[in-house]
Amino acid sequence: MELGPLMLDLTGVELSAEEHELVNHPLIGGIIFFSRNYQTLEQLQALIAQIRSASKRRLLLSVDHEGGRVQRFRSEFTRLPSLRSLGAAYATDAIQAKAQAKQAGWLMAAELRALDIDFSYAPVLDLDYGVSSVVGDRSWHRDPEIVSELAIHYIQGMREAGMAATGKHFPGHGFVEADSHHAVPIDLRSFEQIEQHDLQPFKRLIQAGLNAVMPAHVIYQQVDSQPAGFSKYWIQTILREQLGFQGLVFSDDLSMEGATVAGSYAERAQAALQAGCDMIMACNRREGIIDILDHLTYSVPAVSLARIQSMQGKAFMSHAELMHSPQWQQAHNLMTTLLPKVA
């Protein structure tokens, strides 16, 4: 049985009876973890084993684990600095900053791959214009060249740990103040302005072999009337044709306010897939998942299936081996020194 296009979230720290059934629904292709799914390392390992045992397919396991304020697992994991704090060092020592970015990418990925989690939705490629509260310190920098350089090294570290990378939020969420979790952000800039700045990191990273992209739930009004994640123009004309991207396109969470313009959950799912997304995500609203499963009729194209399967993590050491690894110790110590000092 092949993997489906929908990412499922879980309600707690172990599979519920309903989730035992859901993991084998043909439309499900993976699971995204949240902080509510984590208590201890041992509990997470048990949950992952439970998922693997319950599912007849090798579902993709994923999490938002960027560092800074977006890190779902904290106790018994290295506390990772924000991307902005890593980017701040670039002005004084670019070589050192790139080396630190690579170590951060490796450490983030290594601690997840050692537990059989396939990937984190990282890194953020949005530019820091100083206005977006939802982006903020999740961004490396305002300068697209610095964002590109640091992200390339971060992704090199991820790959060394066996993890594929996801650049977000295409074509750039940093210029709008509104948070697409709670509003429908509208970016009034021209395509030329977006292309000159925000698109540059995506262009560079695609040329460097970026595995996946997540579009923003932002309407770029002068370009298209639909949010990027529901826009054939952004996904097919710009991302696929002009930028030559061949990897996987994830929708952002269809439960976010920025997605409500596309209708019901099933209608949002259909719209995102028709626009060119390979995988869709509906989180924190179980009724939304059920609506999609009940009403979406969809057969995953062969090209999308290959992209989905390409996100599976590569073989990596066990958690016990990682904890005894000099590379982990070095990276762990480095990240600790880069954290903000608490007065």
Short mmCIF file of the C-alpha atoms (twelve columns), coordinates in Angstrom:
data_MODEL
# 
_entry.id   MODEL 
# 
loop_
_atom_site.group_PDB 
_atom_site.id 
_atom_site.type_symbol 
_atom_site.label_atom_id 
_atom_site.label_alt_id 
_atom_site.label_comp_id 
_atom_site.label_asym_id 
_atom_site.label_seq_id 
_atom_site.Cartn_x 
_atom_site.Cartn_y 
_atom_site.Cartn_z 
_atom_site.pdbx_PDB_model_num 
ATOM 1   C CA . MET A 1   0.000   0.000  0.000   1 
ATOM 2   C CA . GLU A 2   1.449   3.368  -1.098  1 
ATOM 3   C CA . LEU A 3   1.684   6.467  1.077   1 
ATOM 4   C CA . GLY A 4   -1.161  8.970  0.847   1 
ATOM 5   C CA . PRO A 5   -0.926  12.776 0.595   1 
ATOM 6   C CA . LEU A 6   -2.169  13.764 4.072   1 
ATOM 7   C CA . MET A 7   -0.157  14.451 7.231   1 
ATOM 8   C CA . LEU A 8   -1.960  13.394 10.420  1 
ATOM 9   C CA . ASP A 9   -1.464  14.902 13.868  1 
ATOM 10  C CA . LEU A 10  -1.983  12.976 17.112  1 
ATOM 11  C CA . THR A 11  -3.947  13.999 20.185  1 
ATOM 12  C CA . GLY A 12  -1.656  12.722 22.947  1 
ATOM 13  C CA . VAL A 13  1.413   10.787 24.053  1 
ATOM 14  C CA . GLU A 14  0.227   7.437  22.706  1 
ATOM 15  C CA . LEU A 15  -1.972  6.300  19.836  1 
ATOM 16  C CA . SER A 16  -5.705  6.443  20.564  1 
ATOM 17  C CA . ALA A 17  -8.020  3.701  19.333  1 
ATOM 18  C CA . GLU A 18  -9.175  6.031  16.536  1 
ATOM 19  C CA . GLU A 19  -5.578  6.779  15.529  1 
ATOM 20  C CA . HIS A 20  -4.798  3.056  15.328  1 
ATOM 21  C CA . GLU A 21  -7.303  3.003  12.466  1 
ATOM 22  C CA . LEU A 22  -6.381  6.351  10.939  1 
ATOM 23  C CA . VAL A 23  -2.705  5.465  10.400  1 
ATOM 24  C CA . ASN A 24  -3.816  2.840  7.882   1 
ATOM 25  C CA . HIS A 25  -6.240  5.030  5.951   1 
ATOM 26  C CA . PRO A 26  -5.018  5.127  2.327   1 
ATOM 27  C CA . LEU A 27  -5.010  8.958  2.258   1 
ATOM 28  C CA . ILE A 28  -2.589  9.187  5.231   1 
ATOM 29  C CA . GLY A 29  1.085   9.467  4.356   1 
ATOM 30  C CA . GLY A 30  2.715   10.680 7.528   1 
ATOM 31  C CA . ILE A 31  2.474   12.068 11.028  1 
ATOM 32  C CA . ILE A 32  3.496   15.452 12.402  1 
ATOM 33  C CA . PHE A 33  4.387   15.608 16.098  1 
ATOM 34  C CA . PHE A 34  3.646   18.516 18.446  1 
ATOM 35  C CA . SER A 35  4.690   19.317 22.014  1 
ATOM 36  C CA . ARG A 36  1.532   17.598 23.296  1 
ATOM 37  C CA . ASN A 37  2.937   14.323 21.942  1 
ATOM 38  C CA . TYR A 38  6.086   14.558 24.057  1 
ATOM 39  C CA . GLN A 39  6.726   13.953 27.754  1 
ATOM 40  C CA . THR A 40  10.034  12.104 27.884  1 
ATOM 41  C CA . LEU A 41  12.493  10.582 25.471  1 
ATOM 42  C CA . GLU A 42  11.438  7.089  26.524  1 
ATOM 43  C CA . GLN A 43  7.758   7.924  25.952  1 
ATOM 44  C CA . LEU A 44  8.520   9.340  22.476  1 
ATOM 45  C CA . GLN A 45  10.456  6.219  21.544  1 
ATOM 46  C CA . ALA A 46  7.487   4.116  22.669  1 
ATOM 47  C CA . LEU A 47  5.075   6.247  20.626  1 
ATOM 48  C CA . ILE A 48  7.218   5.919  17.506  1 
ATOM 49  C CA . ALA A 49  7.425   2.141  18.002  1 
ATOM 50  C CA . GLN A 50  3.641   2.068  18.443  1 
ATOM 51  C CA . ILE A 51  3.146   3.951  15.155  1 
ATOM 52  C CA . ARG A 52  5.544   1.684  13.289  1 
ATOM 53  C CA . SER A 53  3.791   -1.395 14.663  1 
ATOM 54  C CA . ALA A 54  0.259   -0.142 13.972  1 
ATOM 55  C CA . SER A 55  0.851   1.057  10.416  1 
ATOM 56  C CA . LYS A 56  1.093   -1.344 7.490   1 
ATOM 57  C CA . ARG A 57  3.240   1.249  5.665   1 
ATOM 58  C CA . ARG A 58  6.354   3.162  6.673   1 
ATOM 59  C CA . LEU A 59  4.701   6.514  7.332   1 
ATOM 60  C CA . LEU A 60  6.781   9.681  7.245   1 
ATOM 61  C CA . LEU A 61  7.370   11.009 10.770  1 
ATOM 62  C CA . SER A 62  7.912   14.753 11.021  1 
ATOM 63  C CA . VAL A 63  8.058   17.680 13.437  1 
ATOM 64  C CA . ASP A 64  8.655   21.438 13.538  1 
ATOM 65  C CA . HIS A 65  12.007  21.499 15.329  1 
ATOM 66  C CA . GLU A 66  13.725  24.668 14.102  1 
ATOM 67  C CA . GLY A 67  15.235  25.834 17.372  1 
ATOM 68  C CA . GLY A 68  14.509  28.995 19.321  1 
ATOM 69  C CA . ARG A 69  10.806  29.330 20.096  1 
ATOM 70  C CA . VAL A 70  9.818   26.601 17.601  1 
ATOM 71  C CA . GLN A 71  11.201  23.409 19.120  1 
ATOM 72  C CA . ARG A 72  8.576   20.788 19.974  1 
ATOM 73  C CA . PHE A 73  10.803  18.475 22.035  1 
ATOM 74  C CA . ARG A 74  12.815  20.170 24.780  1 
ATOM 75  C CA . SER A 75  13.705  18.086 27.844  1 
ATOM 76  C CA . GLU A 76  16.369  15.466 27.000  1 
ATOM 77  C CA . PHE A 77  17.041  17.253 23.704  1 
ATOM 78  C CA . THR A 78  19.664  19.918 23.076  1 
ATOM 79  C CA . ARG A 79  18.107  23.351 23.345  1 
ATOM 80  C CA . LEU A 80  18.758  24.878 19.933  1 
ATOM 81  C CA . PRO A 81  19.351  28.612 19.362  1 
ATOM 82  C CA . SER A 82  17.107  30.614 17.031  1 
ATOM 83  C CA . LEU A 83  18.230  31.087 13.450  1 
ATOM 84  C CA . ARG A 84  18.509  34.824 14.054  1 
ATOM 85  C CA . SER A 85  21.063  34.261 16.818  1 
ATOM 86  C CA . LEU A 86  23.077  32.104 14.419  1 
ATOM 87  C CA . GLY A 87  22.765  34.737 11.696  1 
ATOM 88  C CA . ALA A 88  23.908  37.549 13.984  1 
ATOM 89  C CA . ALA A 89  27.472  36.230 13.967  1 
ATOM 90  C CA . TYR A 90  27.799  36.510 10.184  1 
ATOM 91  C CA . ALA A 91  28.787  40.185 10.179  1 
ATOM 92  C CA . THR A 92  31.792  39.612 12.426  1 
ATOM 93  C CA . ASP A 93  32.969  36.217 11.167  1 
ATOM 94  C CA . ALA A 94  31.192  34.767 8.142   1 
ATOM 95  C CA . ILE A 95  33.310  31.602 8.049   1 
ATOM 96  C CA . GLN A 96  32.616  30.807 11.684  1 
ATOM 97  C CA . ALA A 97  28.902  31.600 11.270  1 
ATOM 98  C CA . LYS A 98  28.612  29.148 8.372   1 
ATOM 99  C CA . ALA A 99  30.421  26.451 10.370  1 
ATOM 100 C CA . GLN A 100 28.059  27.025 13.299  1 
ATOM 101 C CA . ALA A 101 25.039  26.843 10.979  1 
ATOM 102 C CA . LYS A 102 26.252  23.497 9.638   1 
ATOM 103 C CA . GLN A 103 26.707  22.121 13.162  1 
ATOM 104 C CA . ALA A 104 23.260  23.363 14.156  1 
ATOM 105 C CA . GLY A 105 21.680  21.647 11.167  1 
ATOM 106 C CA . TRP A 106 23.518  18.417 11.903  1 
ATOM 107 C CA . LEU A 107 22.640  18.410 15.601  1 
ATOM 108 C CA . MET A 108 18.965  19.179 15.028  1 
ATOM 109 C CA . ALA A 109 18.723  16.418 12.434  1 
ATOM 110 C CA . ALA A 110 20.886  13.912 14.314  1 
ATOM 111 C CA . GLU A 111 18.799  14.004 17.497  1 
ATOM 112 C CA . LEU A 112 15.650  13.348 15.460  1 
ATOM 113 C CA . ARG A 113 17.067  10.740 13.074  1 
ATOM 114 C CA . ALA A 114 18.455  8.776  16.039  1 
ATOM 115 C CA . LEU A 115 14.813  8.301  17.076  1 
ATOM 116 C CA . ASP A 116 13.579  7.368  13.570  1 
ATOM 117 C CA . ILE A 117 11.893  10.715 12.907  1 
ATOM 118 C CA . ASP A 118 12.341  11.357 9.210   1 
ATOM 119 C CA . PHE A 119 12.503  15.137 9.034   1 
ATOM 120 C CA . SER A 120 11.914  18.544 10.553  1 
ATOM 121 C CA . TYR A 121 10.240  21.289 8.519   1 
ATOM 122 C CA . ALA A 122 13.386  23.372 8.324   1 
ATOM 123 C CA . PRO A 123 14.992  25.714 7.588   1 
ATOM 124 C CA . VAL A 124 12.996  28.953 7.426   1 
ATOM 125 C CA . LEU A 125 14.077  30.986 4.374   1 
ATOM 126 C CA . ASP A 126 11.903  34.043 5.089   1 
ATOM 127 C CA . LEU A 127 13.664  37.386 5.319   1 
ATOM 128 C CA . ASP A 128 13.548  39.325 8.586   1 
ATOM 129 C CA . TYR A 129 11.960  42.681 7.734   1 
ATOM 130 C CA . GLY A 130 11.326  43.342 11.415  1 
ATOM 131 C CA . VAL A 131 7.522   43.409 11.059  1 
ATOM 132 C CA . SER A 132 6.367   39.771 11.159  1 
ATOM 133 C CA . SER A 133 5.777   38.439 14.654  1 
ATOM 134 C CA . VAL A 134 5.277   34.887 13.375  1 
ATOM 135 C CA . VAL A 135 8.629   34.953 11.536  1 
ATOM 136 C CA . GLY A 136 10.785  37.231 13.707  1 
ATOM 137 C CA . ASP A 137 13.796  35.414 15.121  1 
ATOM 138 C CA . ARG A 138 12.949  32.298 13.100  1 
ATOM 139 C CA . SER A 139 14.643  34.103 10.201  1 
ATOM 140 C CA . TRP A 140 18.396  34.120 9.726   1 
ATOM 141 C CA . HIS A 141 18.677  37.725 8.527   1 
ATOM 142 C CA . ARG A 142 17.234  40.536 6.416   1 
ATOM 143 C CA . ASP A 143 19.867  40.072 3.692   1 
ATOM 144 C CA . PRO A 144 18.906  37.316 1.211   1 
ATOM 145 C CA . GLU A 145 22.564  36.568 0.484   1 
ATOM 146 C CA . ILE A 146 23.300  35.892 4.153   1 
ATOM 147 C CA . VAL A 147 20.134  33.797 4.494   1 
ATOM 148 C CA . SER A 148 21.185  31.746 1.471   1 
ATOM 149 C CA . GLU A 149 24.753  31.184 2.648   1 
ATOM 150 C CA . LEU A 150 23.795  30.112 6.159   1 
ATOM 151 C CA . ALA A 151 20.899  27.936 4.989   1 
ATOM 152 C CA . ILE A 152 23.112  26.096 2.504   1 
ATOM 153 C CA . HIS A 153 25.509  25.148 5.310   1 
ATOM 154 C CA . TYR A 154 22.669  24.281 7.693   1 
ATOM 155 C CA . ILE A 155 21.233  21.911 5.085   1 
ATOM 156 C CA . GLN A 156 24.647  20.334 4.541   1 
ATOM 157 C CA . GLY A 157 24.625  19.467 8.232   1 
ATOM 158 C CA . MET A 158 21.101  18.045 7.993   1 
ATOM 159 C CA . ARG A 159 22.125  15.841 5.079   1 
ATOM 160 C CA . GLU A 160 25.128  14.484 6.957   1 
ATOM 161 C CA . ALA A 161 22.655  13.242 9.570   1 
ATOM 162 C CA . GLY A 162 20.438  11.652 6.913   1 
ATOM 163 C CA . MET A 163 17.656  14.250 6.800   1 
ATOM 164 C CA . ALA A 164 15.986  15.994 3.860   1 
ATOM 165 C CA . ALA A 165 15.416  19.761 4.094   1 
ATOM 166 C CA . THR A 166 12.225  21.805 3.681   1 
ATOM 167 C CA . GLY A 167 12.495  25.509 2.858   1 
ATOM 168 C CA . LYS A 168 9.631   27.688 4.059   1 
ATOM 169 C CA . HIS A 169 7.526   29.801 3.561   1 
ATOM 170 C CA . PHE A 170 7.624   30.252 -0.232  1 
ATOM 171 C CA . PRO A 171 7.831   32.883 -1.723  1 
ATOM 172 C CA . GLY A 172 8.428   34.683 1.607   1 
ATOM 173 C CA . HIS A 173 6.319   35.434 4.700   1 
ATOM 174 C CA . GLY A 174 8.576   38.016 6.359   1 
ATOM 175 C CA . PHE A 175 7.196   41.225 4.797   1 
ATOM 176 C CA . VAL A 176 3.629   40.979 6.160   1 
ATOM 177 C CA . GLU A 177 2.744   41.803 9.745   1 
ATOM 178 C CA . ALA A 178 -0.313  39.529 10.031  1 
ATOM 179 C CA . ASP A 179 0.159   35.973 11.316  1 
ATOM 180 C CA . SER A 180 -1.376  33.454 8.896   1 
ATOM 181 C CA . HIS A 181 -2.252  31.211 11.855  1 
ATOM 182 C CA . HIS A 182 -4.871  33.804 12.895  1 
ATOM 183 C CA . ALA A 183 -5.466  36.030 9.858   1 
ATOM 184 C CA . VAL A 184 -5.290  36.125 6.059   1 
ATOM 185 C CA . PRO A 185 -2.104  38.136 5.382   1 
ATOM 186 C CA . ILE A 186 -1.965  40.230 2.210   1 
ATOM 187 C CA . ASP A 187 1.359   41.277 0.690   1 
ATOM 188 C CA . LEU A 188 0.906   44.268 -1.645  1 
ATOM 189 C CA . ARG A 189 4.340   44.180 -3.279  1 
ATOM 190 C CA . SER A 190 4.889   43.588 -6.975  1 
ATOM 191 C CA . PHE A 191 6.306   40.322 -8.270  1 
ATOM 192 C CA . GLU A 192 9.512   42.165 -9.182  1 
ATOM 193 C CA . GLN A 193 10.016  43.301 -5.581  1 
ATOM 194 C CA . ILE A 194 9.419   39.796 -4.220  1 
ATOM 195 C CA . GLU A 195 11.676  38.267 -6.856  1 
ATOM 196 C CA . GLN A 196 14.507  40.697 -6.141  1 
ATOM 197 C CA . HIS A 197 14.537  39.928 -2.424  1 
ATOM 198 C CA . ASP A 198 12.433  37.118 -0.924  1 
ATOM 199 C CA . LEU A 199 12.749  34.643 -3.791  1 
ATOM 200 C CA . GLN A 200 16.544  34.758 -3.817  1 
ATOM 201 C CA . PRO A 201 17.161  32.238 -0.979  1 
ATOM 202 C CA . PHE A 202 14.669  29.811 -2.546  1 
ATOM 203 C CA . LYS A 203 16.378  30.193 -5.913  1 
ATOM 204 C CA . ARG A 204 19.827  29.541 -4.411  1 
ATOM 205 C CA . LEU A 205 18.702  26.593 -2.329  1 
ATOM 206 C CA . ILE A 206 16.816  24.998 -5.226  1 
ATOM 207 C CA . GLN A 207 19.995  25.195 -7.291  1 
ATOM 208 C CA . ALA A 208 21.763  23.478 -4.372  1 
ATOM 209 C CA . GLY A 209 19.256  20.594 -4.376  1 
ATOM 210 C CA . LEU A 210 16.597  21.615 -1.824  1 
ATOM 211 C CA . ASN A 211 14.355  18.600 -1.123  1 
ATOM 212 C CA . ALA A 212 11.039  20.252 -0.261  1 
ATOM 213 C CA . VAL A 213 9.267   23.611 -0.112  1 
ATOM 214 C CA . MET A 214 6.313   24.823 1.970   1 
ATOM 215 C CA . PRO A 215 4.348   27.756 0.513   1 
ATOM 216 C CA . ALA A 216 2.974   30.537 2.696   1 
ATOM 217 C CA . HIS A 217 -0.706  31.116 3.440   1 
ATOM 218 C CA . VAL A 218 -0.197  34.675 2.190   1 
ATOM 219 C CA . ILE A 219 -2.025  36.406 -0.666  1 
ATOM 220 C CA . TYR A 220 0.421   38.334 -2.876  1 
ATOM 221 C CA . GLN A 221 -2.350  40.519 -4.267  1 
ATOM 222 C CA . GLN A 222 -0.507  41.997 -7.252  1 
ATOM 223 C CA . VAL A 223 0.521   38.499 -8.371  1 
ATOM 224 C CA . ASP A 224 -2.465  36.201 -7.691  1 
ATOM 225 C CA . SER A 225 -5.740  36.341 -5.778  1 
ATOM 226 C CA . GLN A 226 -5.088  32.997 -4.050  1 
ATOM 227 C CA . PRO A 227 -2.662  32.357 -1.156  1 
ATOM 228 C CA . ALA A 228 0.579   30.871 -2.461  1 
ATOM 229 C CA . GLY A 229 -0.275  27.392 -1.166  1 
ATOM 230 C CA . PHE A 230 -3.431  27.335 -3.321  1 
ATOM 231 C CA . SER A 231 -1.938  29.124 -6.327  1 
ATOM 232 C CA . LYS A 232 -1.082  27.312 -9.566  1 
ATOM 233 C CA . TYR A 233 0.784   30.424 -10.605 1 
ATOM 234 C CA . TRP A 234 3.125   30.389 -7.604  1 
ATOM 235 C CA . ILE A 235 3.574   26.602 -7.403  1 
ATOM 236 C CA . GLN A 236 3.537   25.560 -11.045 1 
ATOM 237 C CA . THR A 237 4.560   28.626 -13.048 1 
ATOM 238 C CA . ILE A 238 7.103   30.180 -10.660 1 
ATOM 239 C CA . LEU A 239 8.337   27.341 -8.436  1 
ATOM 240 C CA . ARG A 240 8.246   24.463 -10.926 1 
ATOM 241 C CA . GLU A 241 8.765   26.132 -14.296 1 
ATOM 242 C CA . GLN A 242 10.797  29.281 -13.641 1 
ATOM 243 C CA . LEU A 243 12.863  28.063 -10.669 1 
ATOM 244 C CA . GLY A 244 13.061  24.460 -11.883 1 
ATOM 245 C CA . PHE A 245 12.119  22.933 -8.534  1 
ATOM 246 C CA . GLN A 246 11.677  19.145 -8.754  1 
ATOM 247 C CA . GLY A 247 11.223  18.321 -5.052  1 
ATOM 248 C CA . LEU A 248 8.185   17.918 -2.829  1 
ATOM 249 C CA . VAL A 249 5.720   20.743 -2.124  1 
ATOM 250 C CA . PHE A 250 3.976   20.629 1.275   1 
ATOM 251 C CA . SER A 251 0.915   22.692 2.022   1 
ATOM 252 C CA . ASP A 252 1.126   24.619 5.266   1 
ATOM 253 C CA . ASP A 253 -1.464  23.643 7.874   1 
ATOM 254 C CA . LEU A 254 -4.941  23.745 6.299   1 
ATOM 255 C CA . SER A 255 -6.390  24.579 9.743   1 
ATOM 256 C CA . MET A 256 -4.698  27.986 9.770   1 
ATOM 257 C CA . GLU A 257 -6.839  31.082 9.272   1 
ATOM 258 C CA . GLY A 258 -4.868  31.898 6.130   1 
ATOM 259 C CA . ALA A 259 -6.271  28.733 4.530   1 
ATOM 260 C CA . THR A 260 -9.960  29.422 5.212   1 
ATOM 261 C CA . VAL A 261 -10.341 31.346 1.952   1 
ATOM 262 C CA . ALA A 262 -10.360 27.975 0.151   1 
ATOM 263 C CA . GLY A 263 -13.554 26.683 1.826   1 
ATOM 264 C CA . SER A 264 -14.174 23.530 3.881   1 
ATOM 265 C CA . TYR A 265 -11.307 21.272 4.909   1 
ATOM 266 C CA . ALA A 266 -11.957 18.894 2.027   1 
ATOM 267 C CA . GLU A 267 -12.179 21.865 -0.369  1 
ATOM 268 C CA . ARG A 268 -8.918  23.273 0.996   1 
ATOM 269 C CA . ALA A 269 -7.258  19.890 0.533   1 
ATOM 270 C CA . GLN A 270 -8.542  19.587 -3.031  1 
ATOM 271 C CA . ALA A 271 -7.496  23.153 -3.865  1 
ATOM 272 C CA . ALA A 272 -3.976  22.693 -2.494  1 
ATOM 273 C CA . LEU A 273 -3.475  19.417 -4.376  1 
ATOM 274 C CA . GLN A 274 -4.876  20.857 -7.612  1 
ATOM 275 C CA . ALA A 275 -2.575  23.873 -7.273  1 
ATOM 276 C CA . GLY A 276 0.409   21.530 -7.204  1 
ATOM 277 C CA . CYS A 277 1.064   20.488 -3.601  1 
ATOM 278 C CA . ASP A 278 2.276   16.892 -3.228  1 
ATOM 279 C CA . MET A 279 1.378   16.586 0.471   1 
ATOM 280 C CA . ILE A 280 -1.150  18.430 2.597   1 
ATOM 281 C CA . MET A 281 -1.388  18.997 6.319   1 
ATOM 282 C CA . ALA A 282 -4.389  19.516 8.611   1 
ATOM 283 C CA . CYS A 283 -3.499  19.855 12.280  1 
ATOM 284 C CA . ASN A 284 -5.134  20.571 15.628  1 
ATOM 285 C CA . ARG A 285 -8.668  20.013 14.309  1 
ATOM 286 C CA . ARG A 286 -9.531  16.316 14.157  1 
ATOM 287 C CA . GLU A 287 -12.850 17.143 12.500  1 
ATOM 288 C CA . GLY A 288 -10.855 18.692 9.660   1 
ATOM 289 C CA . ILE A 289 -8.905  15.466 9.120   1 
ATOM 290 C CA . ILE A 290 -12.136 13.460 9.152   1 
ATOM 291 C CA . ASP A 291 -13.778 15.852 6.664   1 
ATOM 292 C CA . ILE A 292 -10.846 15.365 4.291   1 
ATOM 293 C CA . LEU A 293 -10.824 11.587 4.698   1 
ATOM 294 C CA . ASP A 294 -14.586 11.392 4.156   1 
ATOM 295 C CA . HIS A 295 -14.830 13.677 1.133   1 
ATOM 296 C CA . LEU A 296 -11.488 13.853 -0.702  1 
ATOM 297 C CA . THR A 297 -11.189 11.599 -3.734  1 
ATOM 298 C CA . TYR A 298 -7.584  11.604 -4.828  1 
ATOM 299 C CA . SER A 299 -5.022  9.281  -6.349  1 
ATOM 300 C CA . VAL A 300 -1.403  10.279 -5.739  1 
ATOM 301 C CA . PRO A 301 0.420   10.780 -9.070  1 
ATOM 302 C CA . ALA A 302 3.556   8.693  -9.525  1 
ATOM 303 C CA . VAL A 303 5.771   11.801 -9.506  1 
ATOM 304 C CA . SER A 304 4.287   12.951 -6.179  1 
ATOM 305 C CA . LEU A 305 4.650   9.482  -4.692  1 
ATOM 306 C CA . ALA A 306 8.359   9.461  -5.587  1 
ATOM 307 C CA . ARG A 307 8.766   12.875 -3.956  1 
ATOM 308 C CA . ILE A 308 6.952   11.711 -0.817  1 
ATOM 309 C CA . GLN A 309 9.146   8.633  -0.521  1 
ATOM 310 C CA . SER A 310 12.274  10.755 -1.024  1 
ATOM 311 C CA . MET A 311 11.603  12.458 2.317   1 
ATOM 312 C CA . GLN A 312 12.287  9.259  4.256   1 
ATOM 313 C CA . GLY A 313 15.308  9.635  6.490   1 
ATOM 314 C CA . LYS A 314 18.541  7.867  5.638   1 
ATOM 315 C CA . ALA A 315 20.081  5.268  7.928   1 
ATOM 316 C CA . PHE A 316 21.610  6.793  11.059  1 
ATOM 317 C CA . MET A 317 23.073  5.729  14.377  1 
ATOM 318 C CA . SER A 318 20.950  4.828  17.396  1 
ATOM 319 C CA . HIS A 319 20.255  7.337  20.148  1 
ATOM 320 C CA . ALA A 320 22.633  5.555  22.507  1 
ATOM 321 C CA . GLU A 321 25.390  5.704  19.883  1 
ATOM 322 C CA . LEU A 322 24.689  9.373  19.253  1 
ATOM 323 C CA . MET A 323 25.017  10.241 22.941  1 
ATOM 324 C CA . HIS A 324 28.503  8.687  22.952  1 
ATOM 325 C CA . SER A 325 29.534  10.412 19.732  1 
ATOM 326 C CA . PRO A 326 32.282  13.076 19.994  1 
ATOM 327 C CA . GLN A 327 30.549  14.966 17.157  1 
ATOM 328 C CA . TRP A 328 27.336  15.181 19.188  1 
ATOM 329 C CA . GLN A 329 29.194  16.336 22.288  1 
ATOM 330 C CA . GLN A 330 31.020  19.040 20.342  1 
ATOM 331 C CA . ALA A 331 27.858  20.286 18.613  1 
ATOM 332 C CA . HIS A 332 25.823  20.118 21.831  1 
ATOM 333 C CA . ASN A 333 28.412  22.185 23.709  1 
ATOM 334 C CA . LEU A 334 28.601  24.727 20.887  1 
ATOM 335 C CA . MET A 335 24.826  25.231 20.714  1 
ATOM 336 C CA . THR A 336 24.717  25.713 24.483  1 
ATOM 337 C CA . THR A 337 27.240  28.545 24.259  1 
ATOM 338 C CA . LEU A 338 25.169  30.232 21.509  1 
ATOM 339 C CA . LEU A 339 21.989  30.413 23.558  1 
ATOM 340 C CA . PRO A 340 20.955  33.840 24.916  1 
ATOM 341 C CA . LYS A 341 22.421  34.530 28.320  1 
ATOM 342 C CA . VAL A 342 19.796  34.681 31.070  1 
ATOM 343 C CA . ALA A 343 20.377  37.524 33.512  1 
# 
